[in-house]
Amino acid sequence: MRLEAQGLTDTTMLVDFGSRTATVLFPRQKAYQKLGTGPEQYFRVTDAEQACPDWQKVVRRQMTCAKVGNEAVDGRKAVKYEGRGASASGSPIFVWIDPGLKFVIKWEDADGGAELRNIKEGPQPADLFAVPPSYDALKPRKKPTGNVPRP
């Protein structure tokens, strides 16, 4: 899956569900960073009408889940769910699952949310899901040691 965040962050996330890994691209810096896993908010379901077991399996911690109803998201049919206990703060998380895609297309919690738009189903060019060869691995910033040089 390819997620493009536009605006302040201007990043692209490449998620490989098979290997459960993700890579973030930083186009402005022509850099990338590998992550251990993809975002928990985005997961596949077997059945959008019965998505709680799939969500609970992805979160890997005790949570309650309830179907809230049906809503449209960016013109697409979606089933809305509420989860409690999935966030560190304990606040509820809401997800909207597209029954055709069997995938979360919107999520919200107390800290914010995201919505997939301009969804394009069908074959996509492989280079959309690869780190461009001109990108370098993002190097972690060094933490200040607290030592101040003496004159």
N, C-alpha and C positions, 0 to 999 in steps of 0.2 A: 504494500500500500504506500502511496505517496501522499503526504500531507504538506501543503504549502501554506505557511502563515504569512500573511501580508500585513504591512503596517509597521509598528515599532520593531518587531523582532526580525522580520524578513528572513525567515528560516524555512528549510524544507526538511521533513522527517521521512526517511525511508524505513519502512517496517517490513521485516521478513517474518511472517507468521510461522513458517516451517521451522526456522531455527530460533524463534522467539528473541530476535535481536532487532536493534534499531540503530540508525546512523543519522545524525543531524548534520545538514549542510548549511554553511554560512556563506552565501554567495558574495556578500560584500568583501569578506576577507579571503575568499577562494580557499576555504578551509572546511574540514569536517571533523566530527567527533563521534566515535562509536560509543553506544550505550549498552548496558547489560541486557536490558529488556525494553520492549515497546511499552507505550502508555497503557495502564490498566483500563482506562476509560473506553478504549476501543477493543472490542472482542467480537468474535463470531459466535452465532447461536445456531442450534439445530432447528429450533422453531421459535419465531418471534413472539408467538402467543404464549409460550411457556419458557421464557428466557431466564428465569431466576436461577435454576441449577447451573447453567453455563456461566452466568455472572459470578455466582458464589465460588465456582471452581477457579476462575481467573484471579479473583481478589485474594484467595488463600488465607482468609481470616474470617472469623465469625461475623456474619452480617445477616440482616433480615432484608427481604426483597418483596415488593408487592407491585402488581400491575395496576397502573393508575387509569389507563384508558387509551384511546386512539386520538392522534393529532396529526396535522400536516406539518412537515418541516421542509422548507424551500420547495414547496409544491409536491413533495413526496409523502406517501402514506407512511405513518410510523406508529409504533406501539410504545407508550411511555411507561417507565418503571421508576419506582423510588427505592433506593437502597439506604439502609441505616447501619452504621458500624463499619462501613467500608473506608471512611475518611479518618484521618488522624484526629481531627477536631471533634468527631462524633456527629457533625452536621449531616443532614441528608444529602444524597447525591441522586440526581435524576438523569436517566438515559432514555433516548428515543431510538428505537430499533426499526430499521427498514425491513419489512417482511420479505421483499424481493431479494435484497442483498444479504439478508440475515446478518446484519452488521449495525453497530451503533453509528448513527449519523449526527447525533447531537448529545452533549452532556452538560450539566450545570451542577455546581456545588456552591457553598458559601464563599469560596474564593474566586469564582469566575466560571468559565465554561468555554465551549467551542462548538461549532456547527460546520459540518461538511456542506459545501456548496459546489455547484457546477460539477456534479458527479457525472462522470463519463464511463458508461459501461461498455465493455468490449475490449478487443485486443489493443494493447498499448505498446509503443516502442520500448525495447529493453533498456535503452540508454536513460529512460526516465527513472529507472530504479537502480542506477549505478552511480558511484561517486565519480565525478568528472576527473579525468587524468590530470588536469591542471591544478587540482585541489591538493593541499598539504594537510596532514594530520594536525589538529589543533593541539598545541602544547599547553599543558597546565601552567597556570601562573604560579610563580614562586611566592610563598608567603614571606612577609618580612620577618627577619629573625629577631628584631628588637635591638640588635647591636647598632649603635650609631658610631660611624667613623670619627676618630679623634683627629683634630688638626695637628 
